[in-house]
Amino acid sequence: MPKGDTLTFNPAQVFNSYDPVPASGIERAAEIMRSGRMFRYSVGRDASEAALLERDIAAYVGVRYALGVSSCSSALLLSLVALGVEPGDKVLLPGFTFTAVPSAVVISRAVPVFVECTRDYRMDVDDFRRKITSDTKVLLLSHMRGHLSDMDAIVELCNKHGVAMVEDAAHALGERWRGKQAGSFGKTGCFSFQSNKIANGGEGGMLVTDEEELMAKAIVLSGAYEGNRRKHFISSPLLDTYGHQLPLHNVRMTNLTAAIVRPQIPLIAEKAKRYRKMYSYLERALTAGNRIAFPQGHPHEERIPDSIQFRIEGFTPDQMRAFIKKVNEAGVPIVAFGVGDDNARHFDNWKYVGERPNLPQTREALANACDMRLSSNLEEKHLAYLVEVIRDAVRQVGVQ
Ligand SMILES: Cc1ncc(COP(=O)(O)O)c(C=O)c1O
């Protein structure tokens, strides 16, 4: 294993770094703070960074409407409410996702029905087909870690069975399936600007849709009261209709968040290039001649690989723990989905969903799976170190 004292960089620092806010975003945020108008509705629509980001995102994703909110979790919850999900309704969702996703279902007092995932971290379409029943109202599809599921088959099944799809595209801003943006397939699409995502707003989210009625409902639900309902780039009589019919839950985006996210949207294409280069290097180097397996890409998917997932074939749980310990000691922040009782992405740890989900295939897929976010500024020397640390640890633990 490379010795820390011969390194010219601090691995823990490098691998945990975040993208800075572009200078124009910092300047705009400072200007907003000087004016005191951080509240999106304290200015008119054309001066509101939140409204302008909504307009930018709608154009970027290729949909009619977008609504800035406080997080992707808020966007998921508003989507379920706007779609009319009621207590006791069944919502299908993949068994491999982040805990915020089943949480949105449980908080809306609906019943989560989990669908198996594959070893490639995608929703298993055959299991989805099996689990659709006459009372399935909604599919909440997570593009977990940006791995897109078979959108052709899923859209067809949803249309055939009258299932409304909500896309959890938290990790998928800028990704495409057959050239169409993730988040634009469902009734709604939900994105995250939390710092681990491709556009770093600290926190923040966006709900997109092509449907006027869903957008009008979501705007009201998110906290637009009185004349504020008209401070968005949508004019619809439904805003006033729902303004008096729906409850409000304030999860609005601030102008500050929007100001720091806006200049990051045009940077996504360039970042995607860098990530794809990093990823192909890591995939090639790590899978060469040992027991590490990367997921199979799909020919229709254009992923932006800002994280890696890989399996270590044949390792026992003890070996997985030993592997994680070794790489963490070397400053490499890899986690294993199936190790310990605190991983927010393993269904065993979602005690609030009631009965433990019965997902043998997903359990097996996650058992030896590792996960690491990639910083966008990693250089060749950092990647070489990462490869060496992982390969060394696999070798050493493999002979124990
Ligand atoms: C797959 C997935 N969905 C939803 C979310 C929730 O996003 P937010 O933190 O913006 O609520 C996350 C957060 O990391 C996520 O990983």
The ligand as a Gaussian input file, in Angstrom:
#p B3LYP/6-31G(d) Opt

LIG

0 1
 C      -31.305000       8.409000      -4.818000
 C      -31.605000       9.592000      -3.985000
 N      -32.851000      10.083000      -3.993000
 C      -33.184000      11.163000      -3.253000
 C      -32.268000      11.791000      -2.465000
 C      -32.688000      12.958000      -1.632000
 O      -32.098000      14.136000      -2.066000
 P      -32.124000      15.428000      -1.110000
 O      -30.978000      15.312000      -0.182000
 O      -31.970000      16.577000      -2.063000
 O      -33.429000      15.421000      -0.433000
 C      -30.961000      11.321000      -2.415000
 C      -29.953000      11.986000      -1.579000
 O      -28.796000      11.727000      -1.598000
 C      -30.626000      10.184000      -3.198000
 O      -29.401000       9.659000      -3.149000

